[in-house]
Amino acid sequence: MKFIPPANSTQTTLLAYSSVRDYVDVLKSISLHAGYDTPETCLNLVTDGALVGEILRAKDELVSSRLKYVIVIGIGGSALGTKAVYDALRPSSGFATGSVTPEILFLTTSHPGKLEEVRRILESLQPDEFILCLISKSGTTLETISNFEALARYPSVRSALAARLVVISDDNSQLFRESRAKKYRTFAIPRPVGGRYSVFSAVGLVPLAFAGFNIEALTAGARGVFHSFCLTEGVENNMSLVSAAVAHDQYKKGARVFDLFVFSPELESLGKWNRQLIAESLGKQIVKGETRSPIGMTPTVSVATDDLHSVAQLYLANPCDRYETFLSVAHSVRDANRSESAETVFLADKSLGRTAFEDITPAIKSAVISAFVQNGNAVSEIIFERVDEVELGAFMQFRMIETMILGKLLGVNAFDQPNIETYKKETRKILGL
């Protein structure tokens, strides 16, 4: 993975580093000891070989060639990271053609239609053809627990729970304790690790491993970024620090919309994971007496080239409030069956006959970046060598470190989410819970 910041970002990085030097040193020191005692120690998840070993042993016990579905029952940080990796790798793994199983189904919404869809699938399966992953850090997430309980009412599901249910939660939650008492298979989420920082815990690694993805490569990619962050000499070469510094500089200059523009459609869910990470970590209020000052940026995700024909006009017409990061892949799959004929079917643009189809999107990306730069936008680029577990793990760890530093630069706690608790309390009040 390669990060390319806007031109002339060195001075911006040096200024930012001078104000967060001590915090950067704290993050670097995490690599010197194992364990989880602060929220930042989520960065140690990628060095937890014992966890990976435990997950792979569980895979050996539960997964056979008959497994068709891994069903993730979770929401927010309990599902977004897993879905980001799954959606990114499905095309290259053969899932799109139905030639590879198992498939991961995500039961995240409390909409009855989605629940019915999953129920119908489960009703058609034998117990060894599915695994249920019930994931809730608190153990009380309303949407998650209600979805699970609704599924468990069906005899075919309830009778399989002892053998096919995996519960992933904080080991201090009532859900975890009851699951242990019922002898369901459990994995603990370290207490200081928040949901949006938990993709490298059992939250993400268990369902991905069960579905056949290489979790050792995923954590290796993330581990490489963490080691690079800790060991790189020269702050201007430290990509997480540079990225945080540039983002903070753009925020100070008035940018309030931070868009991740992906040039590979399979990376859209990765953009949505990134959206939650930024929104929940950095969207805060600073309260002083009776005054509430909002802090934070609105993260969005755009997908090329579709969104160039829907929202690019708005983006380019309002350059002052935006900071764009373009995410692309250096090596895409070439069409081995493409005809080499230069003759076109239609006469609208005969020159297309001399253009390789796979060269079109990179050309559009370069043109779009040029248009944004000419328009006065600050632009960064992130380039994957290819779409695989290593690059995805690297991107996620890079973004998490960047977000922690950016939170410190903004003066907010990047690990809490006090405002979101309001709707949860109100929902329970309405339901009389």
MARVEXSE-306638 format. One record per residue (C-alpha): residue in one letter; x, y, z. Coordinates in pm, 1 decimal. Layout:
<nodes>
+------+----------+----------+----------+
! code !        X !        Y !        Z !
+------+----------+----------+----------+
!    A !        X !        Y !        Z !
...
+------+----------+----------+----------+
</nodes>
This chain:
<nodes>
+------+----------+----------+----------+
! code !        X !        Y !        Z !
+------+----------+----------+----------+
!    M !      0.0 !      0.0 !      0.0 !
!    K !    126.2 !    344.4 !    -92.6 !
!    F !      8.3 !    678.3 !     46.3 !
!    I !     66.5 !    993.9 !   -157.5 !
!    P !    -15.4 !   1317.7 !     30.7 !
!    P !    -78.5 !   1656.0 !   -129.6 !
!    A !    227.5 !   1846.2 !   -244.2 !
!    N !    419.6 !   2046.1 !     16.2 !
!    S !    291.9 !   1845.5 !    313.8 !
!    T !    625.3 !   1820.1 !    497.9 !
!    Q !    592.1 !   2147.4 !    689.4 !
!    T !    232.6 !   2062.9 !    779.6 !
!    T !    348.3 !   1729.6 !    921.5 !
!    L !    631.3 !   1882.4 !   1123.5 !
!    L !    396.4 !   2139.0 !   1278.7 !
!    A !    141.7 !   1871.9 !   1369.7 !
!    Y !    406.6 !   1642.0 !   1512.5 !
!    S !    531.9 !   1913.6 !   1745.6 !
!    S !    192.6 !   1917.8 !   1919.7 !
!    V !    137.9 !   1540.9 !   1942.0 !
!    R !    494.2 !   1417.0 !   1985.6 !
!    D !    424.1 !   1266.8 !   2328.4 !
!    Y !    112.4 !   1086.5 !   2206.1 !
!    V !    294.5 !    944.1 !   1904.7 !
!    D !    557.2 !    810.7 !   2145.1 !
!    V !    278.0 !    648.7 !   2350.0 !
!    L !    145.3 !    473.8 !   2039.1 !
!    K !    491.7 !    353.5 !   1946.4 !
!    S !    553.0 !    219.1 !   2297.6 !
!    I !    249.8 !    -11.4 !   2267.5 !
!    S !    452.8 !   -245.1 !   2048.6 !
!    L !    695.7 !   -302.1 !   2336.0 !
!    H !    451.4 !   -494.8 !   2554.3 !
!    A !    169.7 !   -740.6 !   2499.7 !
!    G !   -178.6 !   -713.1 !   2642.1 !
!    Y !   -467.6 !   -470.2 !   2641.3 !
!    D !   -490.5 !   -201.6 !   2907.4 !
!    T !   -585.4 !    113.2 !   2711.9 !
!    P !   -802.6 !    168.4 !   2402.6 !
!    E !   -489.2 !    228.8 !   2196.2 !
!    T !   -363.4 !   -121.5 !   2269.5 !
!    C !   -608.1 !   -247.1 !   2006.7 !
!    L !   -299.0 !   -202.5 !   1787.4 !
!    N !   -154.7 !   -509.0 !   1961.4 !
!    L !   -429.3 !   -733.5 !   1823.9 !
!    V !   -225.0 !   -794.0 !   1509.2 !
!    T !     58.8 !   -945.9 !   1712.6 !
!    D !   -168.7 !  -1178.9 !   1910.8 !
!    G !    -58.2 !  -1515.2 !   1776.4 !
!    A !   -244.0 !  -1698.5 !   2052.6 !
!    L !   -575.3 !  -1555.3 !   1932.2 !
!    V !   -509.6 !  -1654.4 !   1570.3 !
!    G !   -413.4 !  -2003.8 !   1683.1 !
!    E !   -731.9 !  -2040.2 !   1888.7 !
!    I !   -943.9 !  -1928.0 !   1593.4 !
!    L !   -776.1 !  -2166.9 !   1350.0 !
!    R !   -827.1 !  -2456.8 !   1591.7 !
!    A !  -1195.9 !  -2368.6 !   1615.1 !
!    K !  -1208.7 !  -2359.4 !   1235.9 !
!    D !  -1064.7 !  -2711.1 !   1218.8 !
!    E !  -1336.3 !  -2832.7 !   1456.2 !
!    L !  -1636.5 !  -2653.9 !   1304.4 !
!    V !  -1569.7 !  -2612.1 !    933.5 !
!    S !  -1605.5 !  -2893.7 !    684.3 !
!    S !  -1652.3 !  -2908.3 !    309.6 !
!    R !  -2028.0 !  -2906.7 !    372.1 !
!    L !  -2029.9 !  -2557.6 !    525.3 !
!    K !  -2233.4 !  -2320.5 !    307.5 !
!    Y !  -2300.3 !  -2013.2 !    521.9 !
!    V !  -2136.3 !  -1817.9 !    800.9 !
!    I !  -2403.9 !  -1587.1 !    940.3 !
!    V !  -2282.1 !  -1275.5 !   1120.3 !
!    I !  -2541.0 !  -1135.4 !   1360.1 !
!    G !  -2403.3 !   -796.5 !   1459.8 !
!    I !  -2413.4 !   -428.3 !   1372.4 !
!    G !  -2172.4 !   -135.9 !   1339.4 !
!    G !  -1820.5 !   -227.2 !   1444.2 !
!    S !  -1932.7 !   -586.2 !   1497.5 !
!    A !  -1988.9 !   -632.5 !   1123.8 !
!    L !  -1849.7 !   -347.6 !    910.5 !
!    G !  -1485.4 !   -457.1 !    916.8 !
!    T !  -1572.1 !   -815.8 !    832.4 !
!    K !  -1798.0 !   -702.7 !    548.7 !
!    A !  -1527.1 !   -470.2 !    416.2 !
!    V !  -1281.3 !   -757.7 !    379.2 !
!    Y !  -1543.8 !  -1001.4 !    254.1 !
!    D !  -1684.8 !   -772.7 !    -15.3 !
!    A !  -1337.0 !   -672.0 !   -130.2 !
!    L !  -1220.8 !  -1031.4 !   -176.1 !
!    R !  -1538.1 !  -1202.5 !   -297.1 !
!    P !  -1481.5 !  -1133.7 !   -670.3 !
!    S !  -1123.2 !  -1259.9 !   -674.5 !
!    S !  -1218.1 !  -1561.5 !   -463.1 !
!    G !  -1484.2 !  -1680.7 !   -703.8 !
!    F !  -1782.1 !  -1602.7 !   -482.8 !
!    A !  -1941.8 !  -1391.2 !   -753.9 !
!    T !  -1999.4 !  -1699.8 !   -967.1 !
!    G !  -2114.1 !  -1916.0 !   -678.8 !
!    S !  -1819.1 !  -2149.4 !   -729.2 !
!    V !  -1675.1 !  -2106.5 !   -381.6 !
!    T !  -1837.9 !  -2163.4 !    -45.4 !
!    P !  -1899.2 !  -2077.5 !    229.5 !
!    E !  -2069.0 !  -1742.2 !    194.1 !
!    I !  -2099.8 !  -1484.4 !    472.7 !
!    L !  -2447.7 !  -1345.2 !    534.7 !
!    F !  -2475.1 !  -1028.3 !    743.7 !
!    L !  -2782.0 !   -984.5 !    962.4 !
!    T !  -2728.8 !   -625.8 !   1071.6 !
!    T !  -3063.8 !   -454.2 !   1030.5 !
!    S !  -3374.5 !   -508.7 !   1240.9 !
!    H !  -3591.6 !   -504.0 !    928.2 !
!    P !  -3829.5 !   -805.5 !    926.3 !
!    G !  -3768.2 !   -873.5 !    557.1 !
!    K !  -3397.4 !   -937.8 !    607.8 !
!    L !  -3465.8 !  -1162.1 !    904.8 !
!    E !  -3712.4 !  -1364.0 !    697.9 !
!    E !  -3457.3 !  -1400.5 !    418.3 !
!    V !  -3199.4 !  -1546.1 !    657.5 !
!    R !  -3459.1 !  -1766.4 !    826.1 !
!    R !  -3560.4 !  -1921.8 !    494.5 !
!    I !  -3199.2 !  -2002.0 !    415.1 !
!    L !  -3144.4 !  -2161.6 !    755.8 !
!    E !  -3461.8 !  -2367.0 !    727.6 !
!    S !  -3321.6 !  -2530.7 !    412.6 !
!    L !  -2988.1 !  -2628.3 !    571.1 !
!    Q !  -2851.2 !  -2911.0 !    779.1 !
!    P !  -2667.5 !  -2806.8 !   1099.5 !
!    D !  -2321.3 !  -2869.2 !    954.7 !
!    E !  -2400.5 !  -2636.8 !    662.9 !
!    F !  -2407.3 !  -2316.1 !    870.1 !
!    I !  -2238.4 !  -2138.4 !   1160.2 !
!    L !  -2397.1 !  -1852.7 !   1355.6 !
!    C !  -2163.6 !  -1580.1 !   1484.4 !
!    L !  -2342.1 !  -1367.4 !   1745.6 !
!    I !  -2130.1 !  -1055.3 !   1798.1 !
!    S !  -2193.8 !   -775.8 !   2048.9 !
!    K !  -1925.0 !   -601.5 !   2254.4 !
!    S !  -2168.0 !   -493.4 !   2526.6 !
!    G !  -2383.0 !   -803.1 !   2495.9 !
!    T !  -2691.7 !   -581.5 !   2499.7 !
!    T !  -2704.5 !   -436.6 !   2146.0 !
!    L !  -3079.1 !   -424.4 !   2083.2 !
!    E !  -3079.3 !   -494.7 !   1709.1 !
!    T !  -2831.8 !   -781.2 !   1744.4 !
!    I !  -2991.6 !   -958.0 !   2039.3 !
!    S !  -3344.3 !   -921.0 !   1899.2 !
!    N !  -3233.4 !  -1064.0 !   1562.5 !
!    F !  -3072.3 !  -1361.2 !   1732.0 !
!    E !  -3368.6 !  -1429.4 !   1959.7 !
!    A !  -3606.5 !  -1410.6 !   1662.5 !
!    L !  -3398.9 !  -1668.8 !   1473.5 !
!    A !  -3362.7 !  -1890.4 !   1779.0 !
!    R !  -3741.5 !  -1927.2 !   1804.0 !
!    Y !  -3732.2 !  -2161.4 !   1505.4 !
!    P !  -3679.7 !  -2525.6 !   1609.6 !
!    S !  -3426.4 !  -2601.3 !   1335.7 !
!    V !  -3206.4 !  -2315.8 !   1458.7 !
!    R !  -3253.1 !  -2369.7 !   1831.7 !
!    S !  -3165.9 !  -2738.4 !   1807.8 !
!    A !  -2834.0 !  -2652.9 !   1640.5 !
!    L !  -2715.5 !  -2382.3 !   1881.5 !
!    A !  -2503.9 !  -2606.2 !   2101.8 !
!    A !  -2292.4 !  -2716.0 !   1806.3 !
!    R !  -2313.6 !  -2424.4 !   1560.9 !
!    L !  -2329.1 !  -2100.7 !   1765.4 !
!    V !  -2020.5 !  -1887.9 !   1831.8 !
!    V !  -2062.4 !  -1593.5 !   2070.6 !
!    I !  -1816.0 !  -1303.0 !   2059.8 !
!    S !  -1845.1 !  -1042.1 !   2335.1 !
!    D !  -1672.4 !   -869.1 !   2624.8 !
!    D !  -1598.4 !  -1139.8 !   2879.6 !
!    N !  -1762.8 !   -922.9 !   3146.0 !
!    S !  -2096.2 !   -903.6 !   2962.9 !
!    Q !  -2399.3 !  -1100.4 !   3071.0 !
!    L !  -2420.2 !  -1243.0 !   2718.8 !
!    F !  -2069.4 !  -1387.3 !   2749.5 !
!    R !  -2129.1 !  -1530.2 !   3096.4 !
!    E !  -2458.8 !  -1692.9 !   2998.8 !
!    S !  -2303.7 !  -1834.6 !   2682.2 !
!    R !  -2025.6 !  -1990.9 !   2885.1 !
!    A !  -2282.0 !  -2135.4 !   3126.4 !
!    K !  -2473.3 !  -2288.0 !   2833.2 !
!    K !  -2141.5 !  -2422.8 !   2697.6 !
!    Y !  -2161.3 !  -2232.5 !   2369.9 !
!    R !  -1829.2 !  -2164.4 !   2200.8 !
!    T !  -1710.1 !  -1815.7 !   2301.1 !
!    F !  -1440.1 !  -1566.1 !   2209.0 !
!    A !  -1367.2 !  -1263.7 !   2426.6 !
!    I !  -1320.0 !   -910.2 !   2295.9 !
!    P !  -1053.5 !   -736.7 !   2508.2 !
!    R !  -1233.5 !   -486.9 !   2732.3 !
!    P !  -1046.9 !   -170.8 !   2624.6 !
!    V !  -1100.5 !   -244.6 !   2252.2 !
!    G !  -1391.6 !    -49.9 !   2104.1 !
!    G !  -1613.4 !   -190.0 !   1831.0 !
!    R !  -1483.0 !     26.5 !   1547.5 !
!    Y !  -1125.8 !    -73.8 !   1635.9 !
!    S !  -1202.5 !   -445.7 !   1671.6 !
!    V !  -1168.5 !   -588.6 !   1320.3 !
!    F !   -842.6 !   -767.3 !   1412.8 !
!    S !  -1000.1 !   -924.4 !   1720.6 !
!    A !  -1226.8 !  -1228.8 !   1713.2 !
!    V !  -1497.7 !   -991.2 !   1585.5 !
!    G !  -1348.3 !   -992.3 !   1237.1 !
!    L !  -1106.6 !  -1283.1 !   1238.6 !
!    V !  -1351.8 !  -1557.1 !   1341.3 !
!    P !  -1609.0 !  -1520.4 !   1060.3 !
!    L !  -1339.8 !  -1445.3 !    802.4 !
!    A !  -1137.8 !  -1752.7 !    900.4 !
!    F !  -1446.7 !  -1974.7 !    896.3 !
!    A !  -1527.5 !  -1845.8 !    545.5 !
!    G !  -1183.2 !  -1942.3 !    420.4 !
!    F !   -999.2 !  -1610.2 !    416.7 !
!    N !   -633.8 !  -1586.0 !    518.1 !
!    I !   -642.1 !  -1412.9 !    856.0 !
!    E !   -268.2 !  -1460.8 !    902.5 !
!    A !   -205.7 !  -1252.9 !    588.9 !
!    L !   -463.2 !   -995.2 !    703.7 !
!    T !   -291.4 !   -944.0 !   1038.4 !
!    A !     52.7 !   -955.9 !    873.8 !
!    G !    -41.4 !   -660.2 !    653.6 !
!    A !   -159.9 !   -465.8 !    956.8 !
!    R !    145.7 !   -566.4 !   1157.2 !
!    G !    372.9 !   -434.5 !    882.9 !
!    V !    208.0 !    -92.5 !    902.1 !
!    F !    236.0 !    -84.1 !   1281.9 !
!    H !    603.2 !   -179.2 !   1273.2 !
!    S !    668.4 !     80.7 !   1004.3 !
!    F !    490.6 !    344.8 !   1212.4 !
!    C !    708.8 !    257.8 !   1511.5 !
!    L !   1040.6 !    231.4 !   1328.7 !
!    T !   1029.2 !    483.3 !   1041.8 !
!    E !   1288.0 !    757.7 !   1076.9 !
!    G !   1181.4 !   1107.8 !    981.5 !
!    V !    826.9 !   1214.0 !   1062.4 !
!    E !    771.0 !   1323.8 !    702.5 !
!    N !    803.4 !    956.8 !    598.6 !
!    N !    555.6 !    822.8 !    854.5 !
!    M !    238.9 !    780.3 !    648.4 !
!    S !    -11.8 !    759.2 !    936.8 !
!    L !    129.9 !   1076.2 !   1090.6 !
!    V !    148.2 !   1256.4 !    755.9 !
!    S !   -210.2 !   1159.0 !    671.7 !
!    A !   -339.1 !   1279.6 !   1010.0 !
!    A !   -145.6 !   1605.8 !    979.4 !
!    V !   -279.9 !   1677.4 !    630.6 !
!    A !   -637.0 !   1595.8 !    736.1 !
!    H !   -607.9 !   1826.0 !   1037.3 !
!    D !   -466.0 !   2103.5 !    821.0 !
!    Q !   -756.3 !   2068.1 !    577.9 !
!    Y !  -1003.0 !   2077.3 !    867.4 !
!    K !   -847.9 !   2399.4 !    997.2 !
!    K !   -880.5 !   2546.8 !    647.4 !
!    G !  -1254.3 !   2477.7 !    645.3 !
!    A !  -1291.9 !   2131.2 !    493.0 !
!    R !  -1582.4 !   1954.6 !    661.5 !
!    V !  -1651.6 !   1674.3 !    412.0 !
!    F !  -1383.4 !   1405.7 !    394.1 !
!    D !  -1453.5 !   1183.2 !     96.1 !
!    L !  -1291.9 !    848.6 !     16.7 !
!    F !  -1330.0 !    805.0 !   -359.4 !
!    V !  -1273.8 !    437.2 !   -443.6 !
!    F !  -1188.2 !    335.9 !   -798.2 !
!    S !  -1270.3 !    -31.7 !   -745.5 !
!    P !  -1637.6 !   -105.4 !   -669.6 !
!    E !  -1550.0 !   -399.8 !   -445.0 !
!    L !  -1390.7 !   -151.3 !   -202.4 !
!    E !  -1714.7 !     36.6 !   -130.4 !
!    S !  -1772.0 !   -153.9 !    195.0 !
!    L !  -1415.6 !    -71.2 !    297.6 !
!    G !  -1515.4 !    291.9 !    251.5 !
!    K !  -1815.9 !    237.5 !    477.9 !
!    W !  -1592.4 !     85.0 !    745.8 !
!    N !  -1369.6 !    392.4 !    711.9 !
!    R !  -1678.8 !    613.8 !    739.2 !
!    Q !  -1778.2 !    466.4 !   1074.9 !
!    L !  -1422.2 !    486.6 !   1207.5 !
!    I !  -1398.5 !    859.4 !   1134.4 !
!    A !  -1756.0 !    954.9 !   1221.2 !
!    E !  -1777.1 !    784.8 !   1560.7 !
!    S !  -1419.4 !    861.6 !   1660.0 !
!    L !  -1400.4 !   1227.8 !   1562.6 !
!    G !  -1757.0 !   1360.1 !   1550.7 !
!    K !  -1784.1 !   1506.8 !   1900.3 !
!    Q !  -1895.0 !   1807.5 !   2103.0 !
!    I !  -1669.3 !   2008.3 !   2329.5 !
!    V !  -1879.0 !   2132.2 !   2620.6 !
!    K !  -1773.3 !   2438.3 !   2818.6 !
!    G !  -2041.2 !   2552.4 !   3059.5 !
!    E !  -2355.9 !   2614.3 !   2855.5 !
!    T !  -2166.7 !   2619.4 !   2526.5 !
!    R !  -2148.6 !   2315.8 !   2299.7 !
!    S !  -1897.7 !   2335.4 !   2016.1 !
!    P !  -1925.5 !   2067.4 !   1746.6 !
!    I !  -1601.3 !   1910.9 !   1628.7 !
!    G !  -1543.3 !   1675.8 !   1339.5 !
!    M !  -1583.6 !   1613.1 !    972.7 !
!    T !  -1848.1 !   1426.9 !    773.8 !
!    P !  -1691.0 !   1119.1 !    611.9 !
!    T !  -1839.1 !    998.5 !    284.5 !
!    V !  -1758.5 !    727.7 !     33.5 !
!    S !  -1789.4 !    765.3 !   -343.0 !
!    V !  -1750.6 !    492.2 !   -603.9 !
!    A !  -1599.3 !    547.8 !   -946.1 !
!    T !  -1691.0 !    565.4 !  -1209.6 !
!    D !  -2064.7 !    561.2 !  -1127.3 !
!    D !  -2054.5 !    857.5 !   -891.2 !
!    L !  -1872.5 !   1073.5 !  -1142.5 !
!    H !  -2207.8 !   1079.2 !  -1320.7 !
!    S !  -2413.2 !   1157.3 !  -1010.1 !
!    V !  -2226.7 !   1369.6 !   -754.3 !
!    A !  -1901.8 !   1491.9 !   -914.5 !
!    Q !  -2073.2 !   1808.7 !  -1034.0 !
!    L !  -2155.0 !   1895.7 !   -672.8 !
!    Y !  -1805.3 !   1805.1 !   -554.6 !
!    L !  -1630.5 !   2020.9 !   -812.7 !
!    A !  -1873.7 !   2310.4 !   -773.6 !
!    N !  -1806.0 !   2332.1 !   -397.9 !
!    P !  -1432.9 !   2268.8 !   -359.8 !
!    C !  -1370.3 !   2465.4 !    -41.2 !
!    D !  -1553.4 !   2231.3 !    197.3 !
!    R !  -1399.7 !   1904.3 !     74.3 !
!    Y !  -1089.4 !   1694.6 !    122.0 !
!    E !  -1060.8 !   1409.5 !   -127.7 !
!    T !   -867.8 !   1085.3 !    -90.5 !
!    F !   -859.5 !    859.8 !   -396.0 !
!    L !   -819.5 !    485.2 !   -339.5 !
!    S !   -721.7 !    271.5 !   -637.5 !
!    V !   -555.6 !    -58.2 !   -724.8 !
!    A !   -232.6 !    -71.6 !   -923.4 !
!    H !   -278.9 !   -418.2 !  -1069.9 !
!    S !   -624.3 !   -517.9 !  -1188.1 !
!    V !   -727.9 !   -838.5 !  -1358.9 !
!    R !   -681.8 !   -825.2 !  -1735.1 !
!    D !   -946.3 !   -975.0 !  -1959.1 !
!    A !   -778.9 !  -1277.1 !  -2116.7 !
!    N !  -1066.1 !  -1318.2 !  -2362.0 !
!    R !  -1057.7 !   -962.8 !  -2496.1 !
!    S !  -1033.3 !   -940.2 !  -2872.2 !
!    E !   -727.2 !   -757.8 !  -3001.1 !
!    S !   -920.9 !   -627.9 !  -3299.9 !
!    A !   -907.3 !   -251.2 !  -3346.3 !
!    E !  -1241.1 !   -252.5 !  -3525.3 !
!    T !  -1532.7 !   -108.2 !  -3326.0 !
!    V !  -1898.5 !   -205.6 !  -3358.2 !
!    F !  -2027.7 !    151.7 !  -3351.9 !
!    L !  -1878.4 !    454.5 !  -3520.5 !
!    A !  -1913.7 !    702.2 !  -3233.0 !
!    D !  -1548.7 !    676.9 !  -3132.6 !
!    K !  -1334.2 !    460.5 !  -3357.7 !
!    S !  -1024.8 !    534.5 !  -3148.2 !
!    L !  -1161.7 !    310.9 !  -2870.8 !
!    G !  -1069.4 !     14.9 !  -3085.6 !
!    R !   -705.3 !     92.4 !  -3015.7 !
!    T !   -759.8 !    131.9 !  -2639.0 !
!    A !   -728.4 !   -154.5 !  -2391.5 !
!    F !  -1045.0 !   -169.2 !  -2183.3 !
!    E !   -851.2 !   -199.7 !  -1856.9 !
!    D !   -667.8 !    126.4 !  -1932.9 !
!    I !   -986.4 !    333.2 !  -1926.3 !
!    T !  -1047.0 !    352.3 !  -1549.7 !
!    P !   -686.0 !    451.1 !  -1465.0 !
!    A !   -706.7 !    723.2 !  -1728.4 !
!    I !  -1032.3 !    850.5 !  -1580.2 !
!    K !   -880.1 !    846.9 !  -1230.9 !
!    S !   -583.0 !   1056.5 !  -1342.4 !
!    A !   -815.5 !   1298.9 !  -1517.5 !
!    V !  -1042.7 !   1330.1 !  -1213.9 !
!    I !   -750.2 !   1397.6 !   -980.5 !
!    S !   -624.9 !   1661.7 !  -1222.4 !
!    A !   -970.4 !   1822.3 !  -1230.5 !
!    F !   -989.4 !   1836.2 !   -850.6 !
!    V !   -639.1 !   1982.7 !   -820.0 !
!    Q !   -712.2 !   2244.9 !  -1085.6 !
!    N !  -1029.7 !   2324.4 !   -894.7 !
!    G !   -834.7 !   2402.1 !   -578.1 !
!    N !   -901.3 !   2081.8 !   -382.1 !
!    A !   -638.2 !   1917.1 !   -167.8 !
!    V !   -603.1 !   1558.5 !   -287.6 !
!    S !   -436.1 !   1249.8 !   -140.1 !
!    E !   -395.7 !    910.0 !   -300.4 !
!    I !   -384.9 !    559.2 !   -156.9 !
!    I !   -276.9 !    288.0 !   -398.5 !
!    F !   -310.1 !    -84.5 !   -332.3 !
!    E !    -62.8 !   -307.5 !   -512.0 !
!    R !   -351.8 !   -552.6 !   -544.8 !
!    V !   -669.7 !   -636.7 !   -353.7 !
!    D !   -573.3 !   -904.3 !   -104.1 !
!    E !   -569.6 !   -966.5 !    269.8 !
!    V !   -227.8 !   -805.4 !    317.0 !
!    E !   -326.9 !   -475.3 !    155.6 !
!    L !   -664.3 !   -463.8 !    331.7 !
!    G !   -502.9 !   -526.6 !    670.0 !
!    A !   -245.5 !   -256.7 !    600.5 !
!    F !   -512.6 !     -2.1 !    506.5 !
!    M !   -722.0 !    -68.4 !    816.3 !
!    Q !   -431.2 !    -41.4 !   1058.8 !
!    F !   -307.9 !    271.7 !    879.4 !
!    R !   -649.0 !    435.3 !    914.8 !
!    M !   -685.9 !    340.9 !   1281.2 !
!    I !   -347.4 !    489.2 !   1374.9 !
!    E !   -424.2 !    799.3 !   1168.7 !
!    T !   -761.1 !    842.1 !   1342.8 !
!    M !   -606.7 !    817.7 !   1689.2 !
!    I !   -354.2 !   1089.8 !   1603.4 !
!    L !   -618.5 !   1305.1 !   1436.4 !
!    G !   -835.4 !   1280.0 !   1747.5 !
!    K !   -547.4 !   1413.2 !   1955.2 !
!    L !   -489.8 !   1698.5 !   1707.8 !
!    L !   -860.4 !   1789.5 !   1724.4 !
!    G !   -865.4 !   1765.5 !   2103.5 !
!    V !  -1131.1 !   1492.6 !   2121.6 !
!    N !  -1151.2 !   1142.9 !   2265.5 !
!    A !  -1130.5 !    911.7 !   1963.5 !
!    F !  -1260.4 !    613.8 !   2162.4 !
!    D !  -1595.6 !    716.6 !   2309.6 !
!    Q !  -1936.0 !    782.6 !   2150.0 !
!    P !  -2147.8 !    963.7 !   2410.0 !
!    N !  -2408.9 !   1110.1 !   2176.6 !
!    I !  -2509.9 !    781.6 !   2015.3 !
!    E !  -2619.1 !    649.1 !   2353.0 !
!    T !  -2915.7 !    889.1 !   2344.7 !
!    Y !  -3107.5 !    700.4 !   2075.9 !
!    K !  -3033.6 !    368.8 !   2246.2 !
!    K !  -3180.6 !    490.2 !   2575.4 !
!    E !  -3483.3 !    642.8 !   2403.1 !
!    T !  -3552.1 !    322.3 !   2208.3 !
!    R !  -3547.7 !    115.5 !   2525.4 !
!    K !  -3776.2 !    367.4 !   2693.2 !
!    I !  -4028.2 !    345.7 !   2406.4 !
!    L !  -4020.2 !    -35.4 !   2419.2 !
!    G !  -4046.0 !    -39.4 !   2797.7 !
!    L !  -3718.6 !   -229.0 !   2836.3 !
+------+----------+----------+----------+
</nodes>
